[in-house]
Amino acid sequence: MRRTTVKLPDELDAQLRHEAARRGMTISELTREAVETHLAAGRGRRRRLLAAGAGRSGRADVSERIEEILAAEVDRSH
């Protein structure tokens, strides 16, 4: 794998870092995904669904703990 340096405006860099953190990815992973998606779209390939995995939390026990999680969110909002 090769290393590439990209210069980004401050606002775009902030958005990239925020999105990578939100998705639990490294900046490099998100950048590679964005470049791959952009290049595939340019070749007329079908783009991957960007919403796929949007609800991914990185935890395997969410469905088992949903009542506990929801109760904690309700408590936090009051």
mmJSON file of the N, C-alpha and C atoms, coordinates in Angstrom:
{"data_MODEL":{"atom_site":{
"group_PDB":["ATOM","ATOM","ATOM","ATOM","ATOM","ATOM","ATOM","ATOM","ATOM","ATOM","ATOM","ATOM","ATOM","ATOM","ATOM","ATOM","ATOM","ATOM","ATOM","ATOM","ATOM","ATOM","ATOM","ATOM","ATOM","ATOM","ATOM","ATOM","ATOM","ATOM","ATOM","ATOM","ATOM","ATOM","ATOM","ATOM","ATOM","ATOM","ATOM","ATOM","ATOM","ATOM","ATOM","ATOM","ATOM","ATOM","ATOM","ATOM","ATOM","ATOM","ATOM","ATOM","ATOM","ATOM","ATOM","ATOM","ATOM","ATOM","ATOM","ATOM","ATOM","ATOM","ATOM","ATOM","ATOM","ATOM","ATOM","ATOM","ATOM","ATOM","ATOM","ATOM","ATOM","ATOM","ATOM","ATOM","ATOM","ATOM","ATOM","ATOM","ATOM","ATOM","ATOM","ATOM","ATOM","ATOM","ATOM","ATOM","ATOM","ATOM","ATOM","ATOM","ATOM","ATOM","ATOM","ATOM","ATOM","ATOM","ATOM","ATOM","ATOM","ATOM","ATOM","ATOM","ATOM","ATOM","ATOM","ATOM","ATOM","ATOM","ATOM","ATOM","ATOM","ATOM","ATOM","ATOM","ATOM","ATOM","ATOM","ATOM","ATOM","ATOM","ATOM","ATOM","ATOM","ATOM","ATOM","ATOM","ATOM","ATOM","ATOM","ATOM","ATOM","ATOM","ATOM","ATOM","ATOM","ATOM","ATOM","ATOM","ATOM","ATOM","ATOM","ATOM","ATOM","ATOM","ATOM","ATOM","ATOM","ATOM","ATOM","ATOM","ATOM","ATOM","ATOM","ATOM","ATOM","ATOM","ATOM","ATOM","ATOM","ATOM","ATOM","ATOM","ATOM","ATOM","ATOM","ATOM","ATOM","ATOM","ATOM","ATOM","ATOM","ATOM","ATOM","ATOM","ATOM","ATOM","ATOM","ATOM","ATOM","ATOM","ATOM","ATOM","ATOM","ATOM","ATOM","ATOM","ATOM","ATOM","ATOM","ATOM","ATOM","ATOM","ATOM","ATOM","ATOM","ATOM","ATOM","ATOM","ATOM","ATOM","ATOM","ATOM","ATOM","ATOM","ATOM","ATOM","ATOM","ATOM","ATOM","ATOM","ATOM","ATOM","ATOM","ATOM","ATOM","ATOM","ATOM","ATOM","ATOM","ATOM","ATOM","ATOM","ATOM","ATOM","ATOM","ATOM","ATOM","ATOM","ATOM","ATOM","ATOM","ATOM"],
"id":[1,2,3,4,5,6,7,8,9,10,11,12,13,14,15,16,17,18,19,20,21,22,23,24,25,26,27,28,29,30,31,32,33,34,35,36,37,38,39,40,41,42,43,44,45,46,47,48,49,50,51,52,53,54,55,56,57,58,59,60,61,62,63,64,65,66,67,68,69,70,71,72,73,74,75,76,77,78,79,80,81,82,83,84,85,86,87,88,89,90,91,92,93,94,95,96,97,98,99,100,101,102,103,104,105,106,107,108,109,110,111,112,113,114,115,116,117,118,119,120,121,122,123,124,125,126,127,128,129,130,131,132,133,134,135,136,137,138,139,140,141,142,143,144,145,146,147,148,149,150,151,152,153,154,155,156,157,158,159,160,161,162,163,164,165,166,167,168,169,170,171,172,173,174,175,176,177,178,179,180,181,182,183,184,185,186,187,188,189,190,191,192,193,194,195,196,197,198,199,200,201,202,203,204,205,206,207,208,209,210,211,212,213,214,215,216,217,218,219,220,221,222,223,224,225,226,227,228,229,230,231,232,233,234],
"type_symbol":["N","C","C","N","C","C","N","C","C","N","C","C","N","C","C","N","C","C","N","C","C","N","C","C","N","C","C","N","C","C","N","C","C","N","C","C","N","C","C","N","C","C","N","C","C","N","C","C","N","C","C","N","C","C","N","C","C","N","C","C","N","C","C","N","C","C","N","C","C","N","C","C","N","C","C","N","C","C","N","C","C","N","C","C","N","C","C","N","C","C","N","C","C","N","C","C","N","C","C","N","C","C","N","C","C","N","C","C","N","C","C","N","C","C","N","C","C","N","C","C","N","C","C","N","C","C","N","C","C","N","C","C","N","C","C","N","C","C","N","C","C","N","C","C","N","C","C","N","C","C","N","C","C","N","C","C","N","C","C","N","C","C","N","C","C","N","C","C","N","C","C","N","C","C","N","C","C","N","C","C","N","C","C","N","C","C","N","C","C","N","C","C","N","C","C","N","C","C","N","C","C","N","C","C","N","C","C","N","C","C","N","C","C","N","C","C","N","C","C","N","C","C","N","C","C","N","C","C","N","C","C","N","C","C"],
"label_atom_id":["N","CA","C","N","CA","C","N","CA","C","N","CA","C","N","CA","C","N","CA","C","N","CA","C","N","CA","C","N","CA","C","N","CA","C","N","CA","C","N","CA","C","N","CA","C","N","CA","C","N","CA","C","N","CA","C","N","CA","C","N","CA","C","N","CA","C","N","CA","C","N","CA","C","N","CA","C","N","CA","C","N","CA","C","N","CA","C","N","CA","C","N","CA","C","N","CA","C","N","CA","C","N","CA","C","N","CA","C","N","CA","C","N","CA","C","N","CA","C","N","CA","C","N","CA","C","N","CA","C","N","CA","C","N","CA","C","N","CA","C","N","CA","C","N","CA","C","N","CA","C","N","CA","C","N","CA","C","N","CA","C","N","CA","C","N","CA","C","N","CA","C","N","CA","C","N","CA","C","N","CA","C","N","CA","C","N","CA","C","N","CA","C","N","CA","C","N","CA","C","N","CA","C","N","CA","C","N","CA","C","N","CA","C","N","CA","C","N","CA","C","N","CA","C","N","CA","C","N","CA","C","N","CA","C","N","CA","C","N","CA","C","N","CA","C","N","CA","C","N","CA","C","N","CA","C","N","CA","C","N","CA","C","N","CA","C","N","CA","C","N","CA","C"],
"label_alt_id":[null,null,null,null,null,null,null,null,null,null,null,null,null,null,null,null,null,null,null,null,null,null,null,null,null,null,null,null,null,null,null,null,null,null,null,null,null,null,null,null,null,null,null,null,null,null,null,null,null,null,null,null,null,null,null,null,null,null,null,null,null,null,null,null,null,null,null,null,null,null,null,null,null,null,null,null,null,null,null,null,null,null,null,null,null,null,null,null,null,null,null,null,null,null,null,null,null,null,null,null,null,null,null,null,null,null,null,null,null,null,null,null,null,null,null,null,null,null,null,null,null,null,null,null,null,null,null,null,null,null,null,null,null,null,null,null,null,null,null,null,null,null,null,null,null,null,null,null,null,null,null,null,null,null,null,null,null,null,null,null,null,null,null,null,null,null,null,null,null,null,null,null,null,null,null,null,null,null,null,null,null,null,null,null,null,null,null,null,null,null,null,null,null,null,null,null,null,null,null,null,null,null,null,null,null,null,null,null,null,null,null,null,null,null,null,null,null,null,null,null,null,null,null,null,null,null,null,null,null,null,null,null,null,null],
"label_comp_id":["MET","MET","MET","ARG","ARG","ARG","ARG","ARG","ARG","THR","THR","THR","THR","THR","THR","VAL","VAL","VAL","LYS","LYS","LYS","LEU","LEU","LEU","PRO","PRO","PRO","ASP","ASP","ASP","GLU","GLU","GLU","LEU","LEU","LEU","ASP","ASP","ASP","ALA","ALA","ALA","GLN","GLN","GLN","LEU","LEU","LEU","ARG","ARG","ARG","HIS","HIS","HIS","GLU","GLU","GLU","ALA","ALA","ALA","ALA","ALA","ALA","ARG","ARG","ARG","ARG","ARG","ARG","GLY","GLY","GLY","MET","MET","MET","THR","THR","THR","ILE","ILE","ILE","SER","SER","SER","GLU","GLU","GLU","LEU","LEU","LEU","THR","THR","THR","ARG","ARG","ARG","GLU","GLU","GLU","ALA","ALA","ALA","VAL","VAL","VAL","GLU","GLU","GLU","THR","THR","THR","HIS","HIS","HIS","LEU","LEU","LEU","ALA","ALA","ALA","ALA","ALA","ALA","GLY","GLY","GLY","ARG","ARG","ARG","GLY","GLY","GLY","ARG","ARG","ARG","ARG","ARG","ARG","ARG","ARG","ARG","ARG","ARG","ARG","LEU","LEU","LEU","LEU","LEU","LEU","ALA","ALA","ALA","ALA","ALA","ALA","GLY","GLY","GLY","ALA","ALA","ALA","GLY","GLY","GLY","ARG","ARG","ARG","SER","SER","SER","GLY","GLY","GLY","ARG","ARG","ARG","ALA","ALA","ALA","ASP","ASP","ASP","VAL","VAL","VAL","SER","SER","SER","GLU","GLU","GLU","ARG","ARG","ARG","ILE","ILE","ILE","GLU","GLU","GLU","GLU","GLU","GLU","ILE","ILE","ILE","LEU","LEU","LEU","ALA","ALA","ALA","ALA","ALA","ALA","GLU","GLU","GLU","VAL","VAL","VAL","ASP","ASP","ASP","ARG","ARG","ARG","SER","SER","SER","HIS","HIS","HIS"],
"label_asym_id":["A","A","A","A","A","A","A","A","A","A","A","A","A","A","A","A","A","A","A","A","A","A","A","A","A","A","A","A","A","A","A","A","A","A","A","A","A","A","A","A","A","A","A","A","A","A","A","A","A","A","A","A","A","A","A","A","A","A","A","A","A","A","A","A","A","A","A","A","A","A","A","A","A","A","A","A","A","A","A","A","A","A","A","A","A","A","A","A","A","A","A","A","A","A","A","A","A","A","A","A","A","A","A","A","A","A","A","A","A","A","A","A","A","A","A","A","A","A","A","A","A","A","A","A","A","A","A","A","A","A","A","A","A","A","A","A","A","A","A","A","A","A","A","A","A","A","A","A","A","A","A","A","A","A","A","A","A","A","A","A","A","A","A","A","A","A","A","A","A","A","A","A","A","A","A","A","A","A","A","A","A","A","A","A","A","A","A","A","A","A","A","A","A","A","A","A","A","A","A","A","A","A","A","A","A","A","A","A","A","A","A","A","A","A","A","A","A","A","A","A","A","A","A","A","A","A","A","A","A","A","A","A","A","A"],
"label_entity_id":["1","1","1","1","1","1","1","1","1","1","1","1","1","1","1","1","1","1","1","1","1","1","1","1","1","1","1","1","1","1","1","1","1","1","1","1","1","1","1","1","1","1","1","1","1","1","1","1","1","1","1","1","1","1","1","1","1","1","1","1","1","1","1","1","1","1","1","1","1","1","1","1","1","1","1","1","1","1","1","1","1","1","1","1","1","1","1","1","1","1","1","1","1","1","1","1","1","1","1","1","1","1","1","1","1","1","1","1","1","1","1","1","1","1","1","1","1","1","1","1","1","1","1","1","1","1","1","1","1","1","1","1","1","1","1","1","1","1","1","1","1","1","1","1","1","1","1","1","1","1","1","1","1","1","1","1","1","1","1","1","1","1","1","1","1","1","1","1","1","1","1","1","1","1","1","1","1","1","1","1","1","1","1","1","1","1","1","1","1","1","1","1","1","1","1","1","1","1","1","1","1","1","1","1","1","1","1","1","1","1","1","1","1","1","1","1","1","1","1","1","1","1","1","1","1","1","1","1","1","1","1","1","1","1"],
"label_seq_id":[1,1,1,2,2,2,3,3,3,4,4,4,5,5,5,6,6,6,7,7,7,8,8,8,9,9,9,10,10,10,11,11,11,12,12,12,13,13,13,14,14,14,15,15,15,16,16,16,17,17,17,18,18,18,19,19,19,20,20,20,21,21,21,22,22,22,23,23,23,24,24,24,25,25,25,26,26,26,27,27,27,28,28,28,29,29,29,30,30,30,31,31,31,32,32,32,33,33,33,34,34,34,35,35,35,36,36,36,37,37,37,38,38,38,39,39,39,40,40,40,41,41,41,42,42,42,43,43,43,44,44,44,45,45,45,46,46,46,47,47,47,48,48,48,49,49,49,50,50,50,51,51,51,52,52,52,53,53,53,54,54,54,55,55,55,56,56,56,57,57,57,58,58,58,59,59,59,60,60,60,61,61,61,62,62,62,63,63,63,64,64,64,65,65,65,66,66,66,67,67,67,68,68,68,69,69,69,70,70,70,71,71,71,72,72,72,73,73,73,74,74,74,75,75,75,76,76,76,77,77,77,78,78,78],
"pdbx_PDB_ins_code":[null,null,null,null,null,null,null,null,null,null,null,null,null,null,null,null,null,null,null,null,null,null,null,null,null,null,null,null,null,null,null,null,null,null,null,null,null,null,null,null,null,null,null,null,null,null,null,null,null,null,null,null,null,null,null,null,null,null,null,null,null,null,null,null,null,null,null,null,null,null,null,null,null,null,null,null,null,null,null,null,null,null,null,null,null,null,null,null,null,null,null,null,null,null,null,null,null,null,null,null,null,null,null,null,null,null,null,null,null,null,null,null,null,null,null,null,null,null,null,null,null,null,null,null,null,null,null,null,null,null,null,null,null,null,null,null,null,null,null,null,null,null,null,null,null,null,null,null,null,null,null,null,null,null,null,null,null,null,null,null,null,null,null,null,null,null,null,null,null,null,null,null,null,null,null,null,null,null,null,null,null,null,null,null,null,null,null,null,null,null,null,null,null,null,null,null,null,null,null,null,null,null,null,null,null,null,null,null,null,null,null,null,null,null,null,null,null,null,null,null,null,null,null,null,null,null,null,null,null,null,null,null,null,null],
"Cartn_x":[0.847,0.0,0.901,0.507,1.282,0.681,1.521,1.091,0.946,-0.153,-0.411,-0.793,-0.243,-0.572,-1.597,-2.652,-3.709,-3.907,-3.95,-4.202,-5.693,-6.298,-7.733,-7.964,-9.003,-9.38,-9.755,-9.589,-9.847,-11.24,-12.258,-13.635,-13.816,-13.246,-13.367,-12.616,-11.463,-10.704,-11.513,-12.168,-12.983,-14.148,-14.786,-15.893,-15.411,-14.25,-13.679,-13.399,-12.774,-12.449,-13.723,-14.719,-15.974,-16.661,-16.734,-17.402,-16.653,-15.344,-14.55,-14.812,-14.824,-15.096,-16.513,-17.469,-18.864,-19.045,-18.325,-18.451,-17.481,-16.639,-15.692,-14.621,-14.224,-13.224,-12.02,-10.907,-9.775,-9.996,-9.288,-9.375,-8.918,-7.898,-7.407,-8.466,-9.157,-10.204,-11.316,-11.763,-12.845,-12.398,-11.171,-10.655,-10.571,-10.057,-9.99,-11.381,-12.345,-13.715,-14.282,-14.056,-14.577,-13.944,-12.641,-11.961,-12.438,-12.548,-13.033,-14.444,-15.319,-16.696,-16.731,-15.95,-15.912,-15.397,-14.328,-13.766,-14.697,-15.347,-16.299,-17.469,-17.95,-19.065,-18.643,-17.393,-16.88,-16.77,-16.645,-16.562,-17.937,-18.969,-20.319,-20.739,-19.898,-20.272,-21.307,-22.057,-23.07,-22.402,-22.84,-22.271,-22.818,-21.975,-22.434,-23.406,-24.317,-25.262,-24.51,-24.536,-23.816,-24.467,-25.762,-26.458,-26.237,-25.68,-25.456,-24.531,-24.945,-24.151,-24.273,-25.192,-25.319,-25.652,-26.377,-26.739,-25.742,-24.636,-23.622,-23.028,-23.068,-22.559,-21.217,-20.859,-19.63,-19.822,-21.056,-21.354,-22.279,-22.012,-22.805,-24.027,-24.095,-25.146,-26.278,-26.373,-27.371,-28.783,-29.082,-30.45,-30.802,-29.81,-30.052,-30.213,-29.614,-29.611,-30.492,-31.364,-32.098,-32.899,-33.568,-34.348,-33.44,-32.314,-31.357,-30.818,-30.489,-29.954,-30.989,-32.225,-33.285,-33.577,-33.59,-33.838,-32.735,-31.497,-30.384,-30.505,-30.95,-31.13,-32.253,-33.333,-34.447,-33.967,-33.241,-32.726,-31.794,-30.967,-30.006,-30.698,-31.838,-32.526,-33.336,-33.507,-34.292,-33.401],
"Cartn_y":[-1.158,0.0,1.231,2.248,3.481,4.568,5.427,6.574,7.765,8.502,9.688,10.826,11.989,13.168,13.988,14.382,15.181,16.428,17.582,18.832,19.126,19.342,19.609,20.942,21.664,22.854,22.427,23.329,23.007,22.432,23.017,22.556,21.13,20.815,19.466,18.463,18.855,17.992,17.705,18.719,18.538,17.59,17.747,16.865,15.427,15.25,13.914,13.252,13.98,13.436,13.09,13.967,13.723,12.461,12.352,11.194,9.896,9.938,8.744,8.307,9.256,8.928,8.393,9.028,8.605,7.172,6.825,5.485,4.478,4.921,4.006,3.525,4.393,4.054,4.972,4.564,5.476,6.455,7.561,8.544,7.908,7.082,6.407,5.491,4.729,3.832,4.612,5.683,6.476,7.15,7.645,8.281,7.275,6.069,5.034,4.703,4.556,4.246,5.344,6.599,7.723,7.765,7.548,7.565,6.4,5.207,4.043,4.287,4.825,5.101,6.135,7.178,8.224,7.679,6.909,6.373,5.348,4.531,3.553,4.259,5.347,6.095,6.716,7.144,7.735,6.729,5.46,4.401,3.823,4.461,3.993,2.812,2.452,1.353,1.82,0.9,1.212,1.561,2.627,3.042,2.18,1.944,1.227,2.107,1.467,2.236,2.879,4.191,4.889,4.685,4.364,4.167,2.764,1.864,0.5,0.562,-0.029,-0.034,1.248,2.123,3.406,3.226,2.173,1.943,1.09,0.783,-0.074,0.621,-0.06,0.529,-0.063,-1.174,-1.84,-2.777,-2.892,-3.768,-4.876,-6.081,-7.24,-7.474,-6.794,-7.095,-6.076,-5.196,-4.127,-4.693,-5.688,-6.224,-6.86,-7.393,-8.004,-6.955,-5.775,-4.723,-3.532,-3.659,-2.504,-1.788,-2.512,-1.868,-1.045,-1.597,-0.893,0.361,0.245,1.371,2.483,2.119,3.111,3.805,3.052,3.637,4.643,4.306,5.208,6.477,6.373,7.56,8.452,7.843,8.614,9.342,8.651,9.275,10.438,10.271,11.305,12.534,12.342,13.477,14.303,13.813,14.545,15.318],
"Cartn_z":[0.0,0.0,0.0,-0.741,-0.827,0.042,0.528,1.318,0.375,0.509,-0.296,0.63,0.37,1.156,0.382,1.071,0.459,1.304,0.646,1.362,1.283,2.469,2.557,3.252,2.852,3.622,5.045,5.993,7.401,7.63,7.009,7.209,6.69,5.532,4.973,5.843,6.359,7.259,8.523,9.058,10.262,9.982,8.827,8.455,8.302,7.686,7.495,8.838,9.739,11.063,11.853,11.777,12.479,11.926,10.61,10.0,10.295,10.248,10.565,12.004,12.93,14.335,14.499,13.826,13.934,13.445,12.4,11.818,12.419,13.357,13.985,13.019,12.117,11.104,11.273,10.693,10.646,9.505,9.557,8.479,7.173,7.231,6.026,5.422,6.272,5.776,5.083,5.724,5.151,3.858,3.828,2.615,1.472,1.749,0.704,0.187,1.109,0.706,-0.192,0.185,-0.601,-1.991,-2.067,-3.367,-4.23,-3.643,-4.394,-4.922,-4.079,-4.484,-5.604,-5.465,-6.478,-7.814,-7.777,-9.021,-9.661,-8.845,-9.385,-10.058,-9.463,-10.046,-11.372,-11.461,-12.692,-13.825,-13.482,-14.503,-14.8,-14.254,-14.529,-13.678,-12.714,-11.823,-10.843,-10.356,-9.355,-8.034,-7.416,-6.136,-5.013,-4.025,-2.84,-2.086,-1.396,-0.59,0.566,0.618,1.682,3.038,3.036,4.301,4.861,4.071,4.56,5.772,6.836,8.063,8.873,8.49,9.183,10.655,10.99,12.38,13.128,12.486,13.098,14.324,15.452,16.684,17.089,16.464,16.859,18.048,18.502,19.635,19.181,19.647,19.234,20.125,21.273,22.235,22.274,21.291,21.329,21.395,20.576,20.581,21.923,22.612,23.913,25.01,24.821,25.843,25.49,24.499,23.987,25.075,25.959,27.02,27.933,28.303,29.16,28.462,27.194,26.425,26.312,25.974,25.834,27.167,28.25,29.565,29.919,29.601,29.882,29.056,27.812,26.963,27.49,27.952,28.514,29.763,30.636,31.847,31.516,30.5,30.127,29.542,28.9,28.262,29.261,30.484,31.496,32.425],
"occupancy":[1.0,1.0,1.0,1.0,1.0,1.0,1.0,1.0,1.0,1.0,1.0,1.0,1.0,1.0,1.0,1.0,1.0,1.0,1.0,1.0,1.0,1.0,1.0,1.0,1.0,1.0,1.0,1.0,1.0,1.0,1.0,1.0,1.0,1.0,1.0,1.0,1.0,1.0,1.0,1.0,1.0,1.0,1.0,1.0,1.0,1.0,1.0,1.0,1.0,1.0,1.0,1.0,1.0,1.0,1.0,1.0,1.0,1.0,1.0,1.0,1.0,1.0,1.0,1.0,1.0,1.0,1.0,1.0,1.0,1.0,1.0,1.0,1.0,1.0,1.0,1.0,1.0,1.0,1.0,1.0,1.0,1.0,1.0,1.0,1.0,1.0,1.0,1.0,1.0,1.0,1.0,1.0,1.0,1.0,1.0,1.0,1.0,1.0,1.0,1.0,1.0,1.0,1.0,1.0,1.0,1.0,1.0,1.0,1.0,1.0,1.0,1.0,1.0,1.0,1.0,1.0,1.0,1.0,1.0,1.0,1.0,1.0,1.0,1.0,1.0,1.0,1.0,1.0,1.0,1.0,1.0,1.0,1.0,1.0,1.0,1.0,1.0,1.0,1.0,1.0,1.0,1.0,1.0,1.0,1.0,1.0,1.0,1.0,1.0,1.0,1.0,1.0,1.0,1.0,1.0,1.0,1.0,1.0,1.0,1.0,1.0,1.0,1.0,1.0,1.0,1.0,1.0,1.0,1.0,1.0,1.0,1.0,1.0,1.0,1.0,1.0,1.0,1.0,1.0,1.0,1.0,1.0,1.0,1.0,1.0,1.0,1.0,1.0,1.0,1.0,1.0,1.0,1.0,1.0,1.0,1.0,1.0,1.0,1.0,1.0,1.0,1.0,1.0,1.0,1.0,1.0,1.0,1.0,1.0,1.0,1.0,1.0,1.0,1.0,1.0,1.0,1.0,1.0,1.0,1.0,1.0,1.0,1.0,1.0,1.0,1.0,1.0,1.0,1.0,1.0,1.0,1.0,1.0,1.0],
"B_iso_or_equiv":[0.0,0.0,0.0,0.0,0.0,0.0,0.0,0.0,0.0,0.0,0.0,0.0,0.0,0.0,0.0,0.0,0.0,0.0,0.0,0.0,0.0,0.0,0.0,0.0,0.0,0.0,0.0,0.0,0.0,0.0,0.0,0.0,0.0,0.0,0.0,0.0,0.0,0.0,0.0,0.0,0.0,0.0,0.0,0.0,0.0,0.0,0.0,0.0,0.0,0.0,0.0,0.0,0.0,0.0,0.0,0.0,0.0,0.0,0.0,0.0,0.0,0.0,0.0,0.0,0.0,0.0,0.0,0.0,0.0,0.0,0.0,0.0,0.0,0.0,0.0,0.0,0.0,0.0,0.0,0.0,0.0,0.0,0.0,0.0,0.0,0.0,0.0,0.0,0.0,0.0,0.0,0.0,0.0,0.0,0.0,0.0,0.0,0.0,0.0,0.0,0.0,0.0,0.0,0.0,0.0,0.0,0.0,0.0,0.0,0.0,0.0,0.0,0.0,0.0,0.0,0.0,0.0,0.0,0.0,0.0,0.0,0.0,0.0,0.0,0.0,0.0,0.0,0.0,0.0,0.0,0.0,0.0,0.0,0.0,0.0,0.0,0.0,0.0,0.0,0.0,0.0,0.0,0.0,0.0,0.0,0.0,0.0,0.0,0.0,0.0,0.0,0.0,0.0,0.0,0.0,0.0,0.0,0.0,0.0,0.0,0.0,0.0,0.0,0.0,0.0,0.0,0.0,0.0,0.0,0.0,0.0,0.0,0.0,0.0,0.0,0.0,0.0,0.0,0.0,0.0,0.0,0.0,0.0,0.0,0.0,0.0,0.0,0.0,0.0,0.0,0.0,0.0,0.0,0.0,0.0,0.0,0.0,0.0,0.0,0.0,0.0,0.0,0.0,0.0,0.0,0.0,0.0,0.0,0.0,0.0,0.0,0.0,0.0,0.0,0.0,0.0,0.0,0.0,0.0,0.0,0.0,0.0,0.0,0.0,0.0,0.0,0.0,0.0,0.0,0.0,0.0,0.0,0.0,0.0],
"pdbx_formal_charge":[null,null,null,null,null,null,null,null,null,null,null,null,null,null,null,null,null,null,null,null,null,null,null,null,null,null,null,null,null,null,null,null,null,null,null,null,null,null,null,null,null,null,null,null,null,null,null,null,null,null,null,null,null,null,null,null,null,null,null,null,null,null,null,null,null,null,null,null,null,null,null,null,null,null,null,null,null,null,null,null,null,null,null,null,null,null,null,null,null,null,null,null,null,null,null,null,null,null,null,null,null,null,null,null,null,null,null,null,null,null,null,null,null,null,null,null,null,null,null,null,null,null,null,null,null,null,null,null,null,null,null,null,null,null,null,null,null,null,null,null,null,null,null,null,null,null,null,null,null,null,null,null,null,null,null,null,null,null,null,null,null,null,null,null,null,null,null,null,null,null,null,null,null,null,null,null,null,null,null,null,null,null,null,null,null,null,null,null,null,null,null,null,null,null,null,null,null,null,null,null,null,null,null,null,null,null,null,null,null,null,null,null,null,null,null,null,null,null,null,null,null,null,null,null,null,null,null,null,null,null,null,null,null,null],
"auth_seq_id":[1,1,1,2,2,2,3,3,3,4,4,4,5,5,5,6,6,6,7,7,7,8,8,8,9,9,9,10,10,10,11,11,11,12,12,12,13,13,13,14,14,14,15,15,15,16,16,16,17,17,17,18,18,18,19,19,19,20,20,20,21,21,21,22,22,22,23,23,23,24,24,24,25,25,25,26,26,26,27,27,27,28,28,28,29,29,29,30,30,30,31,31,31,32,32,32,33,33,33,34,34,34,35,35,35,36,36,36,37,37,37,38,38,38,39,39,39,40,40,40,41,41,41,42,42,42,43,43,43,44,44,44,45,45,45,46,46,46,47,47,47,48,48,48,49,49,49,50,50,50,51,51,51,52,52,52,53,53,53,54,54,54,55,55,55,56,56,56,57,57,57,58,58,58,59,59,59,60,60,60,61,61,61,62,62,62,63,63,63,64,64,64,65,65,65,66,66,66,67,67,67,68,68,68,69,69,69,70,70,70,71,71,71,72,72,72,73,73,73,74,74,74,75,75,75,76,76,76,77,77,77,78,78,78],
"auth_comp_id":["MET","MET","MET","ARG","ARG","ARG","ARG","ARG","ARG","THR","THR","THR","THR","THR","THR","VAL","VAL","VAL","LYS","LYS","LYS","LEU","LEU","LEU","PRO","PRO","PRO","ASP","ASP","ASP","GLU","GLU","GLU","LEU","LEU","LEU","ASP","ASP","ASP","ALA","ALA","ALA","GLN","GLN","GLN","LEU","LEU","LEU","ARG","ARG","ARG","HIS","HIS","HIS","GLU","GLU","GLU","ALA","ALA","ALA","ALA","ALA","ALA","ARG","ARG","ARG","ARG","ARG","ARG","GLY","GLY","GLY","MET","MET","MET","THR","THR","THR","ILE","ILE","ILE","SER","SER","SER","GLU","GLU","GLU","LEU","LEU","LEU","THR","THR","THR","ARG","ARG","ARG","GLU","GLU","GLU","ALA","ALA","ALA","VAL","VAL","VAL","GLU","GLU","GLU","THR","THR","THR","HIS","HIS","HIS","LEU","LEU","LEU","ALA","ALA","ALA","ALA","ALA","ALA","GLY","GLY","GLY","ARG","ARG","ARG","GLY","GLY","GLY","ARG","ARG","ARG","ARG","ARG","ARG","ARG","ARG","ARG","ARG","ARG","ARG","LEU","LEU","LEU","LEU","LEU","LEU","ALA","ALA","ALA","ALA","ALA","ALA","GLY","GLY","GLY","ALA","ALA","ALA","GLY","GLY","GLY","ARG","ARG","ARG","SER","SER","SER","GLY","GLY","GLY","ARG","ARG","ARG","ALA","ALA","ALA","ASP","ASP","ASP","VAL","VAL","VAL","SER","SER","SER","GLU","GLU","GLU","ARG","ARG","ARG","ILE","ILE","ILE","GLU","GLU","GLU","GLU","GLU","GLU","ILE","ILE","ILE","LEU","LEU","LEU","ALA","ALA","ALA","ALA","ALA","ALA","GLU","GLU","GLU","VAL","VAL","VAL","ASP","ASP","ASP","ARG","ARG","ARG","SER","SER","SER","HIS","HIS","HIS"],
"auth_asym_id":["A","A","A","A","A","A","A","A","A","A","A","A","A","A","A","A","A","A","A","A","A","A","A","A","A","A","A","A","A","A","A","A","A","A","A","A","A","A","A","A","A","A","A","A","A","A","A","A","A","A","A","A","A","A","A","A","A","A","A","A","A","A","A","A","A","A","A","A","A","A","A","A","A","A","A","A","A","A","A","A","A","A","A","A","A","A","A","A","A","A","A","A","A","A","A","A","A","A","A","A","A","A","A","A","A","A","A","A","A","A","A","A","A","A","A","A","A","A","A","A","A","A","A","A","A","A","A","A","A","A","A","A","A","A","A","A","A","A","A","A","A","A","A","A","A","A","A","A","A","A","A","A","A","A","A","A","A","A","A","A","A","A","A","A","A","A","A","A","A","A","A","A","A","A","A","A","A","A","A","A","A","A","A","A","A","A","A","A","A","A","A","A","A","A","A","A","A","A","A","A","A","A","A","A","A","A","A","A","A","A","A","A","A","A","A","A","A","A","A","A","A","A","A","A","A","A","A","A","A","A","A","A","A","A"],
"auth_atom_id":["N","CA","C","N","CA","C","N","CA","C","N","CA","C","N","CA","C","N","CA","C","N","CA","C","N","CA","C","N","CA","C","N","CA","C","N","CA","C","N","CA","C","N","CA","C","N","CA","C","N","CA","C","N","CA","C","N","CA","C","N","CA","C","N","CA","C","N","CA","C","N","CA","C","N","CA","C","N","CA","C","N","CA","C","N","CA","C","N","CA","C","N","CA","C","N","CA","C","N","CA","C","N","CA","C","N","CA","C","N","CA","C","N","CA","C","N","CA","C","N","CA","C","N","CA","C","N","CA","C","N","CA","C","N","CA","C","N","CA","C","N","CA","C","N","CA","C","N","CA","C","N","CA","C","N","CA","C","N","CA","C","N","CA","C","N","CA","C","N","CA","C","N","CA","C","N","CA","C","N","CA","C","N","CA","C","N","CA","C","N","CA","C","N","CA","C","N","CA","C","N","CA","C","N","CA","C","N","CA","C","N","CA","C","N","CA","C","N","CA","C","N","CA","C","N","CA","C","N","CA","C","N","CA","C","N","CA","C","N","CA","C","N","CA","C","N","CA","C","N","CA","C","N","CA","C","N","CA","C","N","CA","C","N","CA","C","N","CA","C","N","CA","C"],
"pdbx_PDB_model_num":[1,1,1,1,1,1,1,1,1,1,1,1,1,1,1,1,1,1,1,1,1,1,1,1,1,1,1,1,1,1,1,1,1,1,1,1,1,1,1,1,1,1,1,1,1,1,1,1,1,1,1,1,1,1,1,1,1,1,1,1,1,1,1,1,1,1,1,1,1,1,1,1,1,1,1,1,1,1,1,1,1,1,1,1,1,1,1,1,1,1,1,1,1,1,1,1,1,1,1,1,1,1,1,1,1,1,1,1,1,1,1,1,1,1,1,1,1,1,1,1,1,1,1,1,1,1,1,1,1,1,1,1,1,1,1,1,1,1,1,1,1,1,1,1,1,1,1,1,1,1,1,1,1,1,1,1,1,1,1,1,1,1,1,1,1,1,1,1,1,1,1,1,1,1,1,1,1,1,1,1,1,1,1,1,1,1,1,1,1,1,1,1,1,1,1,1,1,1,1,1,1,1,1,1,1,1,1,1,1,1,1,1,1,1,1,1,1,1,1,1,1,1,1,1,1,1,1,1,1,1,1,1,1,1]
}}}
